[in-house]
């Protein structure tokens, strides 16, 4: 029996794909991006969150059957709003067996994968085959800078982005604009060059940095050490992406 650990299920989500959606946040991520706004998604294990509202445990175990049953109970209303189910995290590829097992049990509901793309190529292709859309986060093109800021190289990410491009699954490239890290003109131009060689995405979403990012860390018992100047406005340079001919949105 396939089991997985979920740290949140957000209903009536409107920013995680088309229509109104239910977003499933899965525990576990191999990256350690200092700007992560879901730090409770990094560990694969349940953990206690402490805040003004008291204590709660981030991390509940479901069988694939249990979670699919819960989500299928929402399928009719999600379908009527042209929405669906989004698998997010953490990193959904970290619990690929569980994601696939749940997705295969969903009944007539749109399925979307929100991913960093960090995972084995075979794993990514396996999960991709269960999805109708992908939101693919692209952070840093320079390999050494990617390793310095996320704790891992980007070779698998770029390989999986190429796999996605060669599939028939519609996708959106999402770029978090972290001041002084991902938003440099050089990095944005390098991203545009990569995207320009691919089957065009539906669009490119530029996501301005959220200055409230560090708020959850203390409640999760974690230290927030950004290593960049949070006060600096992000560089909203859309020009490199506009030259690809792909729609660019600043979220």
C-alpha positions as CSV (number, residue, x, y, z in Angstrom):
1,X,0.0,0.0,0.0
2,X,1.6,3.3,-1.1
3,X,1.8,6.0,1.5
4,X,2.9,9.6,1.4
5,X,3.3,12.5,3.8
6,X,1.4,15.8,3.1
7,X,2.0,19.0,5.1
8,X,-1.0,20.9,3.7
9,X,-4.0,20.7,1.4
10,X,-5.1,24.1,0.2
11,X,-8.6,24.4,-1.2
12,X,-9.9,27.1,-3.5
13,X,-6.3,28.0,-4.7
14,X,-6.3,30.4,-7.6
15,X,-2.6,30.8,-8.3
16,X,-1.5,27.2,-8.7
17,X,-2.9,26.5,-12.2
18,X,-5.9,27.2,-14.3
19,X,-9.3,27.7,-12.6
20,X,-10.0,27.0,-9.0
21,X,-7.8,24.2,-7.6
22,X,-6.9,22.1,-4.6
23,X,-3.2,22.1,-4.0
24,X,-1.5,19.2,-2.2
25,X,1.8,20.1,-0.6
26,X,4.1,17.1,-0.2
27,X,6.9,16.8,2.4
28,X,10.5,16.5,1.3
29,X,12.8,18.4,-1.0
30,X,16.4,17.8,-2.0
31,X,17.1,21.5,-2.5
32,X,17.8,24.1,0.2
33,X,16.9,27.4,-1.5
34,X,17.4,30.1,1.2
35,X,14.3,31.9,-0.2
36,X,12.0,28.9,0.2
37,X,8.6,30.1,1.5
38,X,7.5,26.6,2.6
39,X,10.4,25.6,4.9
40,X,8.2,23.0,6.5
41,X,8.2,21.2,3.2
42,X,12.0,20.6,3.2
43,X,12.2,17.8,5.6
44,X,10.6,14.5,4.7
45,X,9.4,14.0,8.2
46,X,6.5,15.5,10.2
47,X,7.5,18.5,12.3
48,X,5.8,20.7,14.9
49,X,5.0,24.3,14.0
50,X,4.7,26.8,16.8
51,X,2.9,30.1,16.2
52,X,0.5,32.6,17.7
53,X,-2.4,30.2,17.1
54,X,-0.6,27.4,19.0
55,X,1.1,24.2,17.9
56,X,0.3,22.1,14.9
57,X,2.0,19.2,13.2
58,X,3.1,19.8,9.5
59,X,2.9,16.4,8.0
60,X,0.1,13.9,7.8
61,X,0.4,10.4,6.4
62,X,-2.1,9.3,3.8
63,X,-2.5,6.1,1.7
64,X,-2.9,6.8,-2.0
65,X,-6.4,5.5,-1.7
66,X,-7.3,7.9,1.2
67,X,-6.0,11.0,-0.5
68,X,-7.5,10.1,-3.9
69,X,-10.9,9.6,-2.2
70,X,-10.7,13.0,-0.6
71,X,-9.7,14.7,-3.8
72,X,-12.2,12.9,-5.9
73,X,-14.9,14.2,-3.5
74,X,-14.0,17.7,-4.8
75,X,-13.7,16.7,-8.5
76,X,-17.2,17.9,-9.5
77,X,-16.9,21.4,-8.1
78,X,-13.3,21.8,-9.4
79,X,-14.4,20.7,-12.8
80,X,-17.2,23.2,-12.9
81,X,-14.7,25.9,-12.3
82,X,-12.3,24.6,-15.0
83,X,-9.8,23.8,-12.2
84,X,-8.2,20.7,-10.8
85,X,-5.6,19.2,-8.5
86,X,-2.1,20.6,-8.2
87,X,0.8,18.6,-6.7
88,X,3.3,20.9,-5.0
89,X,5.7,20.8,-2.1
90,X,8.4,20.5,-1.0
91,X,9.2,18.7,-4.2
92,X,6.6,16.2,-5.5
93,X,9.3,14.2,-7.3
94,X,10.7,13.4,-3.9
95,X,7.5,11.3,-3.3
96,X,7.1,10.2,-6.9
97,X,5.6,6.7,-6.1
98,X,2.9,8.4,-4.0
99,X,2.1,11.1,-6.5
100,X,1.7,8.6,-9.4
101,X,-0.4,6.3,-7.2
102,X,-2.8,9.2,-6.3
103,X,-2.9,10.7,-9.8
104,X,-3.9,7.4,-11.3
105,X,-6.8,7.2,-9.0
106,X,-8.2,10.7,-9.7
107,X,-11.4,10.6,-11.7
108,X,-11.8,13.1,-14.5
109,X,-9.9,15.9,-12.8
110,X,-7.2,18.1,-14.3
111,X,-3.7,17.3,-12.8
112,X,-0.8,19.7,-12.6
113,X,2.7,19.2,-11.3
114,X,4.5,22.1,-9.7
115,X,8.1,21.2,-9.6
116,X,11.7,22.4,-9.3
117,X,12.6,19.7,-11.8
118,X,15.1,18.1,-9.5
119,X,14.9,14.4,-9.8
120,X,16.1,11.5,-11.9
121,X,15.1,11.7,-15.5
122,X,13.2,8.4,-15.4
123,X,11.3,9.6,-12.3
124,X,10.4,12.9,-13.9
125,X,9.2,11.2,-17.1
126,X,7.1,8.7,-15.0
127,X,5.3,11.5,-13.1
128,X,5.0,13.7,-16.2
129,X,3.0,10.9,-17.9
130,X,0.3,11.4,-15.3
131,X,-0.1,15.2,-15.7
132,X,-2.0,17.5,-18.0
133,X,0.2,20.5,-17.2
134,X,3.4,21.4,-15.5
135,X,4.6,24.6,-13.6
136,X,8.4,24.3,-13.9
137,X,10.5,26.5,-11.6
138,X,13.8,27.8,-13.2
139,X,16.1,29.5,-10.8
140,X,19.8,29.8,-11.8
141,X,21.5,28.8,-15.0
142,X,25.1,29.0,-13.9
143,X,25.9,25.6,-12.4
144,X,28.2,26.7,-9.6
145,X,25.9,29.5,-8.5
146,X,23.0,27.1,-8.5
147,X,25.0,24.7,-6.3
148,X,26.1,27.5,-4.0
149,X,22.5,28.8,-3.4
150,X,20.5,25.6,-3.5
151,X,22.9,22.9,-2.4
152,X,22.7,21.0,-5.7
153,X,23.7,21.4,-9.3
154,X,21.2,22.1,-12.0
155,X,22.1,19.4,-14.5
156,X,19.1,17.2,-13.7
157,X,16.8,20.2,-13.8
158,X,17.9,21.3,-17.2
159,X,17.7,17.7,-18.5
160,X,14.2,17.4,-17.2
161,X,13.2,20.7,-18.7
162,X,14.4,19.4,-22.0
163,X,12.3,16.2,-21.5
164,X,9.3,18.3,-20.7
165,X,9.8,20.4,-23.8
166,X,10.0,17.2,-25.9
167,X,6.7,16.0,-24.5
168,X,3.3,17.2,-25.5
169,X,2.4,18.4,-22.0
170,X,1.7,22.2,-21.8
171,X,4.0,23.9,-19.3
172,X,4.7,27.3,-17.7
173,X,8.2,28.4,-16.8
174,X,8.3,30.2,-13.4
175,X,11.2,32.4,-12.3
176,X,11.5,33.5,-8.7
177,X,13.1,36.9,-8.7
178,X,15.4,36.8,-5.7
179,X,17.3,40.1,-5.3
180,X,20.9,39.8,-6.2
181,X,20.7,36.0,-6.8
182,X,18.3,35.0,-9.6
183,X,17.3,38.4,-11.0
184,X,20.6,39.6,-12.5
185,X,20.4,40.6,-16.1
186,X,23.0,37.9,-16.8
187,X,20.9,35.1,-15.3
188,X,17.7,36.3,-16.9
189,X,19.4,36.4,-20.3
190,X,20.8,32.9,-19.8
191,X,17.3,31.6,-18.9
192,X,15.8,33.3,-22.0
193,X,18.5,31.6,-24.1
194,X,17.6,28.2,-22.6
195,X,13.9,28.7,-23.0
196,X,14.4,30.0,-26.6
197,X,15.8,26.6,-27.6
198,X,12.8,24.7,-26.3
199,X,9.2,24.0,-27.5
200,X,7.7,27.2,-26.3
201,X,6.0,27.2,-22.9
202,X,2.5,28.6,-22.5
203,X,4.1,31.6,-20.8
204,X,6.9,32.7,-18.5
205,X,5.9,33.9,-15.0
206,X,8.3,36.2,-13.2
207,X,7.6,35.9,-9.4
208,X,8.8,39.0,-7.4
209,X,10.4,38.2,-4.1
210,X,8.1,38.0,-1.1
211,X,9.7,39.9,1.8
212,X,7.6,37.8,4.2
213,X,9.5,34.7,3.2
214,X,11.4,34.3,6.5
215,X,8.3,34.4,8.6
216,X,7.7,30.7,8.8
217,X,11.2,29.7,9.8
218,X,11.1,30.5,13.5
219,X,7.7,28.7,13.8
220,X,9.3,25.6,12.2
221,X,12.3,25.8,14.6
222,X,14.6,26.7,11.6
223,X,17.0,29.6,11.2
224,X,16.4,32.0,8.3
225,X,19.7,33.0,6.7
226,X,19.0,34.6,3.3
227,X,22.5,35.6,2.4
228,X,21.2,38.4,0.1
229,X,19.7,41.9,0.6
230,X,16.0,41.4,1.1
231,X,15.4,45.1,1.0
232,X,16.5,45.6,-2.5
233,X,13.7,45.8,-5.1
234,X,13.8,42.9,-7.6
235,X,15.0,43.5,-11.1
236,X,11.9,43.2,-13.3
237,X,13.7,42.9,-16.6
238,X,11.3,41.2,-19.0
239,X,13.2,42.1,-22.1
240,X,15.3,38.9,-22.5
241,X,12.2,36.8,-22.3
242,X,10.1,39.0,-24.6
243,X,12.7,38.3,-27.4
244,X,11.7,34.6,-27.2
245,X,8.2,35.5,-28.4
246,X,6.7,33.9,-25.3
247,X,4.1,35.7,-23.2
248,X,5.7,37.1,-20.0
249,X,3.7,37.8,-16.9
250,X,4.9,39.5,-13.7
251,X,2.9,37.8,-11.0
